[in-house]
Amino acid sequence: MEVFHNPHAQHPTPRELLPEATHWFERNGEIEREAFYETSIPWSQTIITDSHQRQPKLDDFLPNKGTVK
């Protein structure tokens, strides 16, 4: 999990709330990273659809209920 901290937040999220997350924050004008694990791999997934296609919903990405794996 990645947490990007807003340096201008009125109520900043304490790092202790998500101790195993990788935290990104600004310190002395530089962007710094603190991680619980020695290595972490940030990732994301982008899905590009045609404008005439239905927008995907969360259920589209969840495994089917009752399916045995």
N, CA, C and O atoms as a GROMACS GRO file, in nm:
protein
  276
    1MET      N    1   0.084  -0.117   0.000
    1MET     CA    2   0.000   0.000   0.000
    1MET      C    3   0.089   0.124   0.000
    1MET      O    4   0.190   0.130   0.071
    2GLU      N    5   0.052   0.220  -0.079
    2GLU     CA    6   0.125   0.345  -0.090
    2GLU      C    7   0.039   0.457  -0.032
    2GLU      O    8  -0.080   0.465  -0.062
    3VAL      N    9   0.098   0.543   0.048
    3VAL     CA   10   0.027   0.658   0.104
    3VAL      C   11   0.106   0.783   0.066
    3VAL      O   12   0.223   0.796   0.101
    4PHE      N   13   0.041   0.874  -0.005
    4PHE     CA   14   0.103   1.000  -0.044
    4PHE      C   15   0.048   1.107   0.049
    4PHE      O   16  -0.071   1.138   0.044
    5HIS      N   17   0.133   1.163   0.132
    5HIS     CA   18   0.090   1.260   0.232
    5HIS      C   19   0.085   1.401   0.173
    5HIS      O   20   0.178   1.444   0.105
    6ASN      N   21  -0.024   1.470   0.200
    6ASN     CA   22  -0.043   1.607   0.153
    6ASN      C   23   0.028   1.702   0.251
    6ASN      O   24  -0.011   1.710   0.367
    7PRO      N   25   0.131   1.773   0.206
    7PRO     CA   26   0.203   1.862   0.297
    7PRO      C   27   0.119   1.979   0.347
    7PRO      O   28   0.157   2.047   0.442
    8HIS      N   29   0.005   2.003   0.282
    8HIS     CA   30  -0.082   2.114   0.321
    8HIS      C   31  -0.209   2.067   0.392
    8HIS      O   32  -0.301   2.146   0.413
    9ALA      N   33  -0.214   1.940   0.431
    9ALA     CA   34  -0.334   1.884   0.494
    9ALA      C   35  -0.361   1.952   0.628
    9ALA      O   36  -0.270   1.971   0.709
   10GLN      N   37  -0.487   1.985   0.650
   10GLN     CA   38  -0.525   2.045   0.778
   10GLN      C   39  -0.520   1.940   0.889
   10GLN      O   40  -0.487   1.971   1.003
   11HIS      N   41  -0.553   1.815   0.854
   11HIS     CA   42  -0.549   1.704   0.950
   11HIS      C   43  -0.467   1.592   0.886
   11HIS      O   44  -0.524   1.501   0.827
   12PRO      N   45  -0.335   1.596   0.898
   12PRO     CA   46  -0.250   1.494   0.834
   12PRO      C   47  -0.277   1.353   0.889
   12PRO      O   48  -0.309   1.335   1.007
   13THR      N   49  -0.264   1.256   0.803
   13THR     CA   50  -0.278   1.116   0.844
   13THR      C   51  -0.151   1.071   0.914
   13THR      O   52  -0.043   1.080   0.857
   14PRO      N   53  -0.163   1.023   1.038
   14PRO     CA   54  -0.043   0.976   1.106
   14PRO      C   55   0.011   0.849   1.041
   14PRO      O   56  -0.066   0.761   1.004
   15ARG      N   57   0.142   0.840   1.028
   15ARG     CA   58   0.202   0.722   0.967
   15ARG      C   59   0.172   0.596   1.048
   15ARG      O   60   0.166   0.486   0.993
   16GLU      N   61   0.153   0.612   1.178
   16GLU     CA   62   0.125   0.498   1.266
   16GLU      C   63  -0.010   0.432   1.234
   16GLU      O   64  -0.032   0.316   1.270
   17LEU      N   65  -0.098   0.504   1.166
   17LEU     CA   66  -0.228   0.448   1.130
   17LEU      C   67  -0.214   0.333   1.031
   17LEU      O   68  -0.290   0.237   1.035
   18LEU      N   69  -0.116   0.343   0.942
   18LEU     CA   70  -0.089   0.239   0.841
   18LEU      C   71   0.060   0.205   0.847
   18LEU      O   72   0.136   0.243   0.757
   19PRO      N   73   0.103   0.133   0.949
   19PRO     CA   74   0.247   0.114   0.972
   19PRO      C   75   0.319   0.034   0.864
   19PRO      O   76   0.438   0.054   0.844
   20GLU      N   77   0.250  -0.057   0.794
   20GLU     CA   78   0.318  -0.139   0.694
   20GLU      C   79   0.312  -0.078   0.554
   20GLU      O   80   0.364  -0.137   0.459
   21ALA      N   81   0.250   0.037   0.541
   21ALA     CA   82   0.241   0.104   0.411
   21ALA      C   83   0.372   0.176   0.380
   21ALA      O   84   0.451   0.206   0.469
   22THR      N   85   0.393   0.202   0.253
   22THR     CA   86   0.504   0.287   0.211
   22THR      C   87   0.451   0.430   0.210
   22THR      O   88   0.350   0.459   0.145
   23HIS      N   89   0.518   0.518   0.282
   23HIS     CA   90   0.472   0.656   0.296
   23HIS      C   91   0.562   0.750   0.216
   23HIS      O   92   0.685   0.743   0.224
   24TRP      N   93   0.499   0.837   0.139
   24TRP     CA   94   0.567   0.939   0.062
   24TRP      C   95   0.529   1.074   0.122
   24TRP      O   96   0.411   1.100   0.145
   25PHE      N   97   0.627   1.159   0.146
   25PHE     CA   98   0.599   1.288   0.208
   25PHE      C   99   0.709   1.387   0.173
   25PHE      O  100   0.816   1.349   0.124
   26GLU      N  101   0.682   1.513   0.198
   26GLU     CA  102   0.778   1.618   0.171
   26GLU      C  103   0.853   1.654   0.299
   26GLU      O  104   0.792   1.673   0.404
   27ARG      N  105   0.985   1.661   0.289
   27ARG     CA  106   1.068   1.703   0.402
   27ARG      C  107   1.180   1.791   0.346
   27ARG      O  108   1.255   1.750   0.258
   28ASN      N  109   1.188   1.912   0.398
   28ASN     CA  110   1.291   2.009   0.355
   28ASN      C  111   1.290   2.030   0.203
   28ASN      O  112   1.396   2.041   0.141
   29GLY      N  113   1.172   2.035   0.145
   29GLY     CA  114   1.159   2.061   0.002
   29GLY      C  115   1.186   1.940  -0.086
   29GLY      O  116   1.184   1.953  -0.209
   30GLU      N  117   1.212   1.825  -0.030
   30GLU     CA  118   1.238   1.703  -0.105
   30GLU      C  119   1.127   1.601  -0.078
   30GLU      O  120   1.069   1.598   0.030
   31ILE      N  121   1.098   1.517  -0.178
   31ILE     CA  122   1.003   1.408  -0.160
   31ILE      C  123   1.080   1.288  -0.106
   31ILE      O  124   1.178   1.243  -0.166
   32GLU      N  125   1.035   1.236   0.009
   32GLU     CA  126   1.102   1.123   0.072
   32GLU      C  127   1.006   1.006   0.085
   32GLU      O  128   0.884   1.021   0.080
   33ARG      N  129   1.066   0.890   0.102
   33ARG     CA  130   0.989   0.766   0.112
   33ARG      C  131   1.032   0.692   0.238
   33ARG      O  132   1.152   0.677   0.264
   34GLU      N  133   0.934   0.646   0.315
   34GLU     CA  134   0.961   0.559   0.429
   34GLU      C  135   0.883   0.430   0.407
   34GLU      O  136   0.763   0.434   0.379
   35ALA      N  137   0.951   0.318   0.421
   35ALA     CA  138   0.885   0.190   0.397
   35ALA      C  139   0.910   0.095   0.513
   35ALA      O  140   1.019   0.092   0.570
   36PHE      N  141   0.809   0.019   0.548
   36PHE     CA  142   0.819  -0.082   0.652
   36PHE      C  143   0.908  -0.197   0.603
   36PHE      O  144   0.993  -0.246   0.677
   37TYR      N  145   0.886  -0.238   0.478
   37TYR     CA  146   0.962  -0.347   0.419
   37TYR      C  147   1.084  -0.292   0.346
   37TYR      O  148   1.081  -0.180   0.294
   38GLU      N  149   1.190  -0.370   0.341
   38GLU     CA  150   1.312  -0.326   0.275
   38GLU      C  151   1.288  -0.298   0.127
   38GLU      O  152   1.341  -0.202   0.071
   39THR      N  153   1.208  -0.382   0.065
   39THR     CA  154   1.173  -0.360  -0.076
   39THR      C  155   1.021  -0.355  -0.089
   39THR      O  156   0.950  -0.429  -0.021
   40SER      N  157   0.975  -0.270  -0.173
   40SER     CA  158   0.833  -0.265  -0.206
   40SER      C  159   0.821  -0.225  -0.352
   40SER      O  160   0.904  -0.151  -0.405
   41ILE      N  161   0.718  -0.275  -0.414
   41ILE     CA  162   0.699  -0.250  -0.557
   41ILE      C  163   0.567  -0.177  -0.576
   41ILE      O  164   0.461  -0.239  -0.568
   42PRO      N  165   0.571  -0.047  -0.602
   42PRO     CA  166   0.446   0.023  -0.632
   42PRO      C  167   0.395  -0.018  -0.770
   42PRO      O  168   0.474  -0.039  -0.862
   43TRP      N  169   0.265  -0.030  -0.784
   43TRP     CA  170   0.209  -0.067  -0.912
   43TRP      C  171   0.071  -0.006  -0.927
   43TRP      O  172   0.009   0.037  -0.829
   44SER      N  173   0.026  -0.004  -1.047
   44SER     CA  174  -0.110   0.040  -1.076
   44SER      C  175  -0.155  -0.031  -1.203
   44SER      O  176  -0.075  -0.091  -1.275
   45GLN      N  177  -0.282  -0.022  -1.228
   45GLN     CA  178  -0.338  -0.082  -1.348
   45GLN      C  179  -0.428   0.021  -1.413
   45GLN      O  180  -0.512   0.081  -1.346
   46THR      N  181  -0.412   0.041  -1.542
   46THR     CA  182  -0.495   0.134  -1.616
   46THR      C  183  -0.578   0.056  -1.715
   46THR      O  184  -0.526  -0.028  -1.788
   47ILE      N  185  -0.707   0.084  -1.718
   47ILE     CA  186  -0.796   0.020  -1.813
   47ILE      C  187  -0.850   0.129  -1.905
   47ILE      O  188  -0.911   0.225  -1.859
   48ILE      N  189  -0.826   0.113  -2.033
   48ILE     CA  190  -0.872   0.211  -2.132
   48ILE      C  191  -0.989   0.149  -2.207
   48ILE      O  192  -0.977   0.041  -2.264
   49THR      N  193  -1.101   0.219  -2.207
   49THR     CA  194  -1.220   0.170  -2.276
   49THR      C  195  -1.264   0.274  -2.379
   49THR      O  196  -1.230   0.392  -2.370
   50ASP      N  197  -1.340   0.228  -2.476
   50ASP     CA  198  -1.400   0.319  -2.573
   50ASP      C  199  -1.511   0.399  -2.505
   50ASP      O  200  -1.572   0.351  -2.410
   51SER      N  201  -1.535   0.518  -2.554
   51SER     CA  202  -1.635   0.605  -2.491
   51SER      C  203  -1.776   0.545  -2.494
   51SER      O  204  -1.859   0.580  -2.410
   52HIS      N  205  -1.803   0.456  -2.590
   52HIS     CA  206  -1.937   0.397  -2.598
   52HIS      C  207  -1.952   0.274  -2.508
   52HIS      O  208  -2.063   0.221  -2.495
   53GLN      N  209  -1.844   0.228  -2.445
   53GLN     CA  210  -1.852   0.113  -2.356
   53GLN      C  211  -1.897   0.154  -2.216
   53GLN      O  212  -1.876   0.267  -2.173
   54ARG      N  213  -1.961   0.060  -2.147
   54ARG     CA  214  -2.005   0.082  -2.010
   54ARG      C  215  -1.882   0.098  -1.921
   54ARG      O  216  -1.782   0.029  -1.938
   55GLN      N  217  -1.890   0.190  -1.827
   55GLN     CA  218  -1.781   0.211  -1.732
   55GLN      C  219  -1.772   0.090  -1.639
   55GLN      O  220  -1.874   0.051  -1.583
   56PRO      N  221  -1.652   0.030  -1.620
   56PRO     CA  222  -1.641  -0.086  -1.531
   56PRO      C  223  -1.677  -0.051  -1.388
   56PRO      O  224  -1.655   0.061  -1.342
   57LYS      N  225  -1.734  -0.147  -1.319
   57LYS     CA  226  -1.768  -0.133  -1.177
   57LYS      C  227  -1.682  -0.230  -1.098
   57LYS      O  228  -1.621  -0.321  -1.155
   58LEU      N  229  -1.675  -0.211  -0.967
   58LEU     CA  230  -1.593  -0.295  -0.881
   58LEU      C  231  -1.624  -0.443  -0.900
   58LEU      O  232  -1.532  -0.525  -0.906
   59ASP      N  233  -1.752  -0.477  -0.911
   59ASP     CA  234  -1.791  -0.617  -0.927
   59ASP      C  235  -1.729  -0.682  -1.051
   59ASP      O  236  -1.712  -0.804  -1.055
   60ASP      N  237  -1.696  -0.603  -1.151
   60ASP     CA  238  -1.634  -0.656  -1.272
   60ASP      C  239  -1.495  -0.713  -1.245
   60ASP      O  240  -1.445  -0.795  -1.322
   61PHE      N  241  -1.434  -0.671  -1.137
   61PHE     CA  242  -1.297  -0.713  -1.107
   61PHE      C  243  -1.289  -0.817  -0.995
   61PHE      O  244  -1.183  -0.875  -0.971
   62LEU      N  245  -1.401  -0.841  -0.928
   62LEU     CA  246  -1.403  -0.938  -0.819
   62LEU      C  247  -1.430  -1.078  -0.874
   62LEU      O  248  -1.501  -1.093  -0.974
   63PRO      N  249  -1.373  -1.180  -0.809
   63PRO     CA  250  -1.400  -1.316  -0.855
   63PRO      C  251  -1.549  -1.350  -0.838
   63PRO      O  252  -1.616  -1.296  -0.750
   64ASN      N  253  -1.598  -1.438  -0.923
   64ASN     CA  254  -1.739  -1.478  -0.914
   64ASN      C  255  -1.766  -1.548  -0.783
   64ASN      O  256  -1.685  -1.630  -0.739
   65LYS      N  257  -1.878  -1.516  -0.721
   65LYS     CA  258  -1.916  -1.582  -0.596
   65LYS      C  259  -1.951  -1.728  -0.626
   65LYS      O  260  -2.013  -1.758  -0.728
   66GLY      N  261  -1.909  -1.816  -0.537
   66GLY     CA  262  -1.938  -1.957  -0.554
   66GLY      C  263  -1.839  -2.030  -0.642
   66GLY      O  264  -1.851  -2.150  -0.662
   67THR      N  265  -1.743  -1.959  -0.696
   67THR     CA  266  -1.642  -2.022  -0.780
   67THR      C  267  -1.534  -2.082  -0.691
   67THR      O  268  -1.481  -2.015  -0.602
   68VAL      N  269  -1.501  -2.208  -0.715
   68VAL     CA  270  -1.395  -2.275  -0.639
   68VAL      C  271  -1.264  -2.259  -0.715
   68VAL      O  272  -1.256  -2.288  -0.835
   69LYS      N  273  -1.162  -2.214  -0.644
   69LYS     CA  274  -1.033  -2.198  -0.710
   69LYS      C  275  -0.938  -2.306  -0.668
   69LYS      O  276  -0.823  -2.309  -0.713
   0.00000   0.00000   0.00000
